[in-house]
Amino acid sequence: MGCAVIAEKSMIPAIKSVSNFKLIAVASRSNEKADRFAEQFDCEAIVGYENLLSRSDIDAIYIPLPTGLHDEWINKSLRAGKHVLAEKSIAYDYHSALKMVNNAKSNGLLLMENFMFQYHSQHQFVADLLLKGDIGEIRVFRANFGFPPMPKTNFRYNEIVGGGALLDAAGYTVRAIHFMLGNDLVVKAANLYFDPETGTNIYGGAFLDNSKGVSAQIAFGMDHYYQCNYEIWGSEGKIIADRAFTAKPDYSPLIIVEKQDQRAAYQMPPDNHFVGSIKEFQRAILTKDFDKHFDQVLLQSKTLDEIRRLSK
Ligand SMILES: NC(=O)c1ccc[n+]([C@@H]2O[C@H](COP(=O)([O-])OP(=O)(O)OC[C@H]3O[C@@H](n4cnc5c(N)ncnc54)[C@H](OP(=O)(O)O)[C@@H]3O)[C@@H](O)[C@H]2O)c1
């Protein structure tokens, strides 16, 4: 639903590559775009998102619309009986996320937020090192995601359609800290800077900690030198992931492990996290393993709300 750049470049090829899923149609507001995508991906072109919902041969919908349109179209899709995979950020706030999750639950459907980076094997490599106690006890997790400015016509500079660095870049760092440290984290301080020209938040940061005193520091933005990494500092060493959130399918990310008098650099094998995410969507549907994704959606939106609240 929506002929987005991310759909064209990465997600539709991933959907087509997974057996058991068949791409039936693409929907766009524009005739011309729907036709171009349909020809490129060998499927049907549908004009108007509503017309996708009435189709009885469609079981699941991938939604890469800007966040501000999710409340309407995710809820309509769920009410039409379709499982939903929606791009991050899935909801503008917790209230909206809760409404979506309740809708999915009452219709017996999956609702999943598309944070594909977590399905890249490099993070499992790091998680295994942590589990083995390779760097001792974790003391601090730092995550950074920021990129240079885009044209101001991009929806990311439009608060009305759910733009802003908090819903865009911060989402990755928030998901990463929960992925590595667990759910027991409280936001203690946060800041958001608003661009005076567009009125949109374009960068910020937050500090969180858990009941054991482990802290998490995140920084994010859309007016930055490109950074896409995290660092986990333990009592006996440190792990750095240099391309944590956007490793392309042919890219070998680097994991660096530092300990007293030692420094090892592990070149990770390339992995396609877009395919990993689609496979997880399929697995969760087939095994009805929905709750894990509902919990992720709620935790994510609650944390983003807290950052927004504390930054005022
Ligand atoms: N998970 C990731 O790694 C990742 C990476 C990049 C982006 N994303 C997410 O994917 C989503 C799309 O990002 P993108 O960069 O691919 O954006 P994009 O190319 O601008 O696509 C957004 C699509 O939404 C539809 N749309 C409907 N109403 C719109 C409106 N008022 N303004 C703008 N678009 C509207 C358009 O489709 P039609 O014109 O065909 O109707 C448009 O093509 C965002 O939520 C973003 O956060 C995720």
The ligand as a Gaussian input file, in Angstrom:
#p B3LYP/6-31G(d) Opt

LIG

0 1
 N       12.729000       0.137000       7.758000
 C       13.624000       0.870000       7.086000
 O       14.826000       0.573000       7.071000
 C       13.157000       2.034000       6.317000
 C       13.984000       2.677000       5.425000
 C       13.472000       3.740000       4.734000
 C       12.163000       4.122000       4.990000
 N       11.414000       3.481000       5.903000
 C       10.036000       3.866000       6.220000
 O        9.242000       3.570000       5.095000
 C        8.249000       4.562000       4.949000
 C        8.398000       5.158000       3.558000
 O        9.664000       5.763000       3.425000
 P       10.248000       6.150000       1.990000
 O       11.516000       6.862000       2.201000
 O       10.262000       4.945000       1.159000
 O        9.137000       7.206000       1.543000
 P        8.462000       7.591000       0.162000
 O        9.234000       7.087000      -0.984000
 O        8.154000       9.043000       0.243000
 O        7.111000       6.761000       0.191000
 C        5.996000       7.055000       0.950000
 C        4.776000       6.646000       0.113000
 O        3.605000       6.920000       0.863000
 C        2.556000       7.294000      -0.024000
 N        1.926000       8.515000       0.493000
 C        0.612000       8.655000       0.733000
 N        0.326000       9.854000       1.193000
 C        1.486000      10.536000       1.266000
 C        1.823000      11.852000       1.667000
 N        0.913000      12.731000       2.110000
 N        3.116000      12.230000       1.584000
 C        4.069000      11.364000       1.164000
 N        3.791000      10.087000       0.769000
 C        2.503000       9.678000       0.825000
 C        3.167000       7.486000      -1.397000
 O        2.744000       6.397000      -2.197000
 P        1.770000       6.583000      -3.475000
 O        2.117000       7.921000      -4.061000
 O        2.119000       5.439000      -4.328000
 O        0.365000       6.532000      -2.973000
 C        4.663000       7.413000      -1.173000
 O        5.316000       6.778000      -2.226000
 C        8.438000       5.561000       6.094000
 O        7.570000       5.222000       7.143000
 C        9.882000       5.341000       6.518000
 O       10.085000       5.618000       7.872000
 C       11.881000       2.431000       6.534000

